[in-house]
Amino acid sequence: MINLTDKQCCCGCHACYNCCPQKCISMQSDVEGFWYPVVDLERCTDCGLCEKACPVLCKSTVDNHPLAYACINKDDKIRKQSSSGGVFTVIAESVIANHGVVFGAGFDEEFSVVHSWTDSIDSLGNFRGSKYVQSCIGDTYKQIRDFLKQGRQVLFSGTPCQVAGLRTYLGKDYEALICLDIVCHGVPSPLVWEKYRSKMANNRAFKAISFRDKILGWRKYSISFEFREGEILTELGSENKYVQGFLKNLYLRPSCYNCSFKSINRQSDITLADFWGIENVLPNFDDDRGTSLILVNSGKGDVIFSSQADKVYCEKVNINLALLYNPSAIKSVDYNPKRSLFFKELGSTDISQLVERYTKVSFFRKVYVKGRTMLSRIKRQVIG
Ligand SMILES: Cc1cc2nc3c(=O)[nH]c(=O)nc-3n(C[C@H](O)[C@H](O)[C@H](O)COP(=O)(O)OP(=O)(O)OC[C@H]3O[C@@H](n4cnc5c(N)ncnc54)[C@H](O)[C@@H]3O)c2cc1C
């Protein structure tokens, strides 16, 4: 049975919960707001299926030759609603046109982030756009297996650990299953997100939330909150407390600091990412309205991506050059030494003030960092 001794070893993918024939595993939030499996020992028969479904315990290695592309959806409206070039929607629409089903991360009525499915192109909007919080998988993997058994094509889109969890849960490849993963910085705590959005709501109801509003451009993206009564609050991501805490790794899931799924050789068929550095790699693909970096990881990925060539502007690029600007693809983020103190204080004070306190760069550090940068520049000149 799953016996969790180190939280860094659980990515919260829900594979063990989905596979338990006794239904004796529940996913429960810890004090930081992350889900972990809890086994009802009275009902557990120790069949071992949960361990076999765990993508961290049963890690697969992939031997493939991914190809990298810069890519932009020709549909400007969809691209504007998407985090980068809007390629997720291109693939999702083709699956739905083929009478398939699309699973992705969207908001529920309370604006928590959850995985769900749709087979309607009109409902894809809820999946569009990155949500900077861990999404709850729930019963998704069981639902996917049911659809696959009915013979329907399924597109699953999620983080690399969620794709790995789905694969170990299914235990075999299905021709009709296509997996998309994202290059993932790491996933923030659902509890921190709950506290932040309730502060933003201030007893009002949200109509829409975007973590990647392109109103001031793709590079300098904004976070925006639209309320039912019409007001819209928008703030540059670089100035917003929630985004700052996310980017400074203050409240990511413990497993994200030692992610088992960072690699060029991925378990998904296609990987989606922001093409950071596009201005240096392919300047003619940069209009600051969002360009996707696409890794085509398998033959299946190649078939579906090539079939949509008329819907996108696309150019092949050198994968090593592309990933140079996107270290999150292959390297876990650094642990923030203030993380545990932050969580100890969470709930005791205003969330924005707390994040500000824990992300503020002290005067000493500013001077030190500046000094160090200058020093390394001098060293490079001397060496060079
Ligand atoms: C937490 C997180 C961290 C990321 N970190 C990086 C990074 O470091 N570098 C980088 O290049 N790109 C990162 N991305 C991916 C990037 O922001 C875009 O999602 C990607 O470029 C796809 O954009 P798109 O325009 O094709 O489609 P979009 O319409 O923007 O794609 C949305 C897709 O992302 C999925 N998704 C959204 N939120 C979540 C979530 N919380 N959990 C699982 N799946 C989700 C949806 O299911 C949908 O398939 C991250 C995304 C998330 C959610």
The ligand as an SDF file (V2000), in Angstrom:
LIG
                    3D

 53 58  0  0  0  0  0  0  0  0999 V2000
    1.4350   25.9300  -13.3050 C   0  0  0  0  0  0  0  0  0  0  0  0
    2.0020   26.2090  -14.6790 C   0  0  0  0  0  0  0  0  0  0  0  0
    3.3500   26.4850  -14.8290 C   0  0  0  0  0  0  0  0  0  0  0  0
    3.8910   26.7320  -16.1020 C   0  0  0  0  0  0  0  0  0  0  0  0
    5.2290   26.9810  -16.2170 N   0  0  0  0  0  0  0  0  0  0  0  0
    5.7590   27.2100  -17.4480 C   0  0  0  0  0  0  0  0  0  0  0  0
    7.1610   27.4780  -17.6080 C   0  0  0  0  0  0  0  0  0  0  0  0
    7.9160   27.5250  -16.6320 O   0  0  0  0  0  0  0  0  0  0  0  0
    7.6390   27.6800  -18.8640 N   0  0  0  0  0  0  0  0  0  0  0  0
    6.8080   27.6220  -19.9660 C   0  0  0  0  0  0  0  0  0  0  0  0
    7.2940   27.8150  -21.0800 O   0  0  0  0  0  0  0  0  0  0  0  0
    5.4930   27.3630  -19.8540 N   0  0  0  0  0  0  0  0  0  0  0  0
    4.9410   27.1570  -18.6260 C   0  0  0  0  0  0  0  0  0  0  0  0
    3.6060   26.8770  -18.5060 N   0  0  0  0  0  0  0  0  0  0  0  0
    2.8100   26.6110  -19.7380 C   0  0  0  0  0  0  0  0  0  0  0  0
    2.3990   27.8410  -20.5260 C   0  0  0  0  0  0  0  0  0  0  0  0
    2.0360   28.8810  -19.6270 O   0  0  0  0  0  0  0  0  0  0  0  0
    1.1900   27.5680  -21.4400 C   0  0  0  0  0  0  0  0  0  0  0  0
    0.2110   26.8290  -20.7560 O   0  0  0  0  0  0  0  0  0  0  0  0
    1.5460   26.7850  -22.6440 C   0  0  0  0  0  0  0  0  0  0  0  0
    2.4730   27.5360  -23.3610 O   0  0  0  0  0  0  0  0  0  0  0  0
    0.3200   26.4800  -23.4910 C   0  0  0  0  0  0  0  0  0  0  0  0
   -0.1840   27.6190  -24.0180 O   0  0  0  0  0  0  0  0  0  0  0  0
   -1.2070   27.6710  -25.2360 P   0  0  0  0  0  0  0  0  0  0  0  0
   -1.2650   29.0930  -25.6650 O   0  0  0  0  0  0  0  0  0  0  0  0
   -0.9190   26.6320  -26.2650 O   0  0  0  0  0  0  0  0  0  0  0  0
   -2.5900   27.2030  -24.6760 O   0  0  0  0  0  0  0  0  0  0  0  0
   -3.4200   27.6010  -23.4200 P   0  0  0  0  0  0  0  0  0  0  0  0
   -4.8290   27.6980  -23.8530 O   0  0  0  0  0  0  0  0  0  0  0  0
   -2.8580   28.7000  -22.6590 O   0  0  0  0  0  0  0  0  0  0  0  0
   -3.2030   26.2270  -22.6260 O   0  0  0  0  0  0  0  0  0  0  0  0
   -3.8440   25.8950  -21.5450 C   0  0  0  0  0  0  0  0  0  0  0  0
   -3.5210   24.4320  -21.2980 C   0  0  0  0  0  0  0  0  0  0  0  0
   -2.8350   24.3370  -20.0900 O   0  0  0  0  0  0  0  0  0  0  0  0
   -3.5300   23.4340  -19.2410 C   0  0  0  0  0  0  0  0  0  0  0  0
   -3.4610   23.9750  -17.8890 N   0  0  0  0  0  0  0  0  0  0  0  0
   -3.7670   25.2220  -17.4820 C   0  0  0  0  0  0  0  0  0  0  0  0
   -3.5910   25.3280  -16.1650 N   0  0  0  0  0  0  0  0  0  0  0  0
   -3.2030   24.1290  -15.7170 C   0  0  0  0  0  0  0  0  0  0  0  0
   -2.9130   23.6080  -14.4360 C   0  0  0  0  0  0  0  0  0  0  0  0
   -2.9710   24.3440  -13.3460 N   0  0  0  0  0  0  0  0  0  0  0  0
   -2.5550   22.3140  -14.3440 N   0  0  0  0  0  0  0  0  0  0  0  0
   -2.4950   21.5250  -15.4490 C   0  0  0  0  0  0  0  0  0  0  0  0
   -2.7540   21.9780  -16.6940 N   0  0  0  0  0  0  0  0  0  0  0  0
   -3.1040   23.2580  -16.8210 C   0  0  0  0  0  0  0  0  0  0  0  0
   -4.9620   23.3980  -19.7490 C   0  0  0  0  0  0  0  0  0  0  0  0
   -5.5160   22.1460  -19.4940 O   0  0  0  0  0  0  0  0  0  0  0  0
   -4.7870   23.6390  -21.2310 C   0  0  0  0  0  0  0  0  0  0  0  0
   -4.5610   22.4560  -21.8860 O   0  0  0  0  0  0  0  0  0  0  0  0
    3.0380   26.6760  -17.2490 C   0  0  0  0  0  0  0  0  0  0  0  0
    1.6730   26.4230  -17.0820 C   0  0  0  0  0  0  0  0  0  0  0  0
    1.1470   26.1930  -15.8220 C   0  0  0  0  0  0  0  0  0  0  0  0
   -0.3240   25.8840  -15.6760 C   0  0  0  0  0  0  0  0  0  0  0  0
  1  2  1  0
  2  3  1  0
  2 52  2  0
  3  4  2  0
  4  5  1  0
  4 50  1  0
  5  6  2  0
  6  7  1  0
  6 13  1  0
  7  8  2  0
  7  9  1  0
  9 10  1  0
 10 11  2  0
 10 12  1  0
 12 13  2  0
 13 14  1  0
 14 15  1  0
 14 50  1  0
 15 16  1  0
 16 17  1  0
 16 18  1  0
 18 19  1  0
 18 20  1  0
 20 21  1  0
 20 22  1  0
 22 23  1  0
 23 24  1  0
 24 25  2  0
 24 26  1  0
 24 27  1  0
 27 28  1  0
 28 29  2  0
 28 30  1  0
 28 31  1  0
 31 32  1  0
 32 33  1  0
 33 34  1  0
 33 48  1  0
 34 35  1  0
 35 36  1  0
 35 46  1  0
 36 37  1  0
 36 45  1  0
 37 38  2  0
 38 39  1  0
 39 40  1  0
 39 45  2  0
 40 41  1  0
 40 42  2  0
 42 43  1  0
 43 44  2  0
 44 45  1  0
 46 47  1  0
 46 48  1  0
 48 49  1  0
 50 51  2  0
 51 52  1  0
 52 53  1  0
M  END
$$$$
